[in-house]
């Protein structure tokens, strides 16, 4: 009798572990990438216009988060040749992301502006170009955009190759 009960519990546990986790309402890879692209469609042109420079190419990809089938959808790009002092640029960035419908959050020491909308986070970091170098004295703004919550997926469900956010939004 004990063996039957143990087998029943083991069978129920295996069945629960093999059930699709998205049944509880978690987003699929397609839904996650669509949400990030939707935010990118609003924020990339707003930032480009506010900074007065072309939008950068932003390669996007699903990356696995320390195994276990958890993936993030992220991309980064750089706005180059940005005129102004870091404090002025930061104020411009904050206004641009708010105008694009994002909510400003608390920035960390590693970033200047953090904003969110839904399951998407945008982080912006100003790199002062005063020292010259490759930027010729102009500042750069590093953009990072991606999903906040990881998605649970099989490897064959996520697109392993990068795609360009700039192309996806038609820029």
C-alpha positions in Angstrom: 0.0 0.0 0.0 2.8 2.4 0.9 4.5 1.6 -2.5 1.3 2.5 -4.4 0.9 5.7 -2.5 4.6 6.6 -3.2 4.1 5.8 -6.9 1.0 8.0 -7.1 2.8 10.9 -5.4 5.8 10.5 -7.7 3.6 10.3 -10.8 1.7 13.5 -9.8 5.0 15.3 -9.2 6.3 14.3 -12.6 3.1 15.4 -14.3 3.2 18.7 -12.5 6.8 19.3 -13.5 6.1 18.5 -17.1 3.1 20.8 -17.5 3.6 24.0 -19.6 4.4 26.8 -17.2 2.6 29.4 -19.5 -0.7 27.8 -18.6 -0.7 30.1 -15.5 -0.6 33.2 -17.7 3.2 33.7 -18.2 4.0 35.3 -21.6 5.3 33.3 -24.5 8.6 34.2 -26.3 6.5 35.8 -29.1 4.5 37.9 -26.6 7.6 39.0 -24.8 9.5 40.0 -28.0 6.3 41.8 -29.3 6.1 43.8 -26.0 9.7 44.9 -26.2 9.4 45.8 -29.9 6.3 47.9 -29.1 8.1 49.9 -26.5 11.1 50.3 -28.8 8.8 51.6 -31.5 7.9 54.5 -29.1 11.1 55.1 -27.3 13.8 54.8 -30.1 12.4 57.6 -32.3 11.7 59.8 -29.2 15.3 59.4 -28.0 16.7 60.0 -31.5 14.6 63.2 -32.0 15.4 64.5 -28.5 19.2 63.9 -28.8 19.3 65.1 -32.4 21.2 62.0 -33.7 20.2 58.9 -35.7 18.8 55.9 -33.9 21.4 53.2 -33.4 21.1 49.6 -34.5 20.0 47.6 -31.5 20.6 43.8 -32.0 18.0 41.9 -30.0 18.2 38.3 -28.8 17.0 35.8 -26.3 19.7 34.8 -23.8 19.4 32.0 -21.3 19.6 33.1 -17.7 21.8 30.5 -15.9 20.1 27.5 -17.4 16.8 26.0 -16.4 15.0 27.2 -19.5 14.7 30.9 -18.3 15.3 33.5 -21.0 15.6 37.2 -21.2 15.0 39.2 -24.4 17.5 42.1 -24.5 19.4 44.4 -26.8 21.8 47.3 -26.6 22.9 50.1 -28.8 24.7 53.5 -28.7 23.6 56.9 -29.7 26.8 58.6 -30.8 27.7 62.3 -31.4 25.4 63.6 -28.7 26.0 67.3 -27.9 25.7 68.7 -24.4 26.8 68.2 -20.9 25.9 65.0 -19.0 23.4 66.7 -16.7 21.6 68.3 -19.7 21.6 65.0 -21.6 20.2 63.2 -18.7 17.3 65.7 -18.4 16.7 65.3 -22.1 16.6 61.5 -21.8 14.2 61.6 -18.9 11.8 63.9 -20.7 12.0 61.8 -23.9 11.2 58.5 -22.2 8.3 60.1 -20.3 7.0 61.5 -23.5 7.2 58.0 -25.0 4.9 56.7 -22.3 7.4 55.1 -19.9 7.5 55.5 -16.1 10.8 56.8 -14.7 12.3 54.7 -12.0 15.2 54.9 -9.6 18.5 54.8 -11.6 21.5 52.9 -10.2 25.1 53.9 -10.1 25.7 52.1 -13.4 23.0 54.0 -15.3 21.7 57.5 -15.6 18.0 56.9 -16.5 15.8 53.9 -15.9 12.3 53.6 -17.1 9.7 50.9 -17.5 6.4 50.1 -19.3 4.8 46.8 -18.6 7.4 44.0 -18.7 10.0 46.2 -20.4 12.8 48.1 -18.9 14.9 50.8 -20.7 18.2 51.8 -19.2 20.3 54.8 -20.5 23.8 55.6 -19.6 25.6 58.9 -20.6 29.3 58.5 -21.5 31.0 61.9 -21.4 33.1 62.5 -24.5 35.0 65.5 -23.1 38.3 63.6 -23.2 38.0 63.3 -27.0 39.0 59.9 -28.3 36.8 58.0 -30.7 33.8 60.3 -30.1 35.7 63.5 -30.9 34.5 65.1 -27.6 30.8 64.4 -28.2 29.0 62.2 -25.6 27.5 58.8 -26.2 24.3 57.4 -24.7 24.2 53.7 -24.2 20.7 52.2 -24.5 19.7 48.9 -23.0 16.2 47.6 -23.6 14.7 44.3 -22.6 12.2 42.2 -20.7 12.1 42.5 -16.9 10.8 39.1 -16.0 12.4 36.1 -17.6 10.2 33.7 -19.7 10.3 30.0 -19.4 10.7 28.3 -22.7 12.3 25.4 -24.5 15.4 26.1 -26.6 13.5 25.5 -29.8 10.8 28.1 -28.8 13.2 31.1 -28.8 14.9 32.6 -31.8 18.5 31.9 -31.2 19.7 34.5 -33.7 19.8 38.2 -33.2 17.3 40.5 -34.9 17.6 44.3 -35.2 15.1 46.4 -33.2 15.7 49.2 -35.6 14.5 47.0 -38.5 11.7 45.5 -36.5 10.2 49.0 -35.8 10.8 50.1 -39.4 13.5 52.8 -38.8 
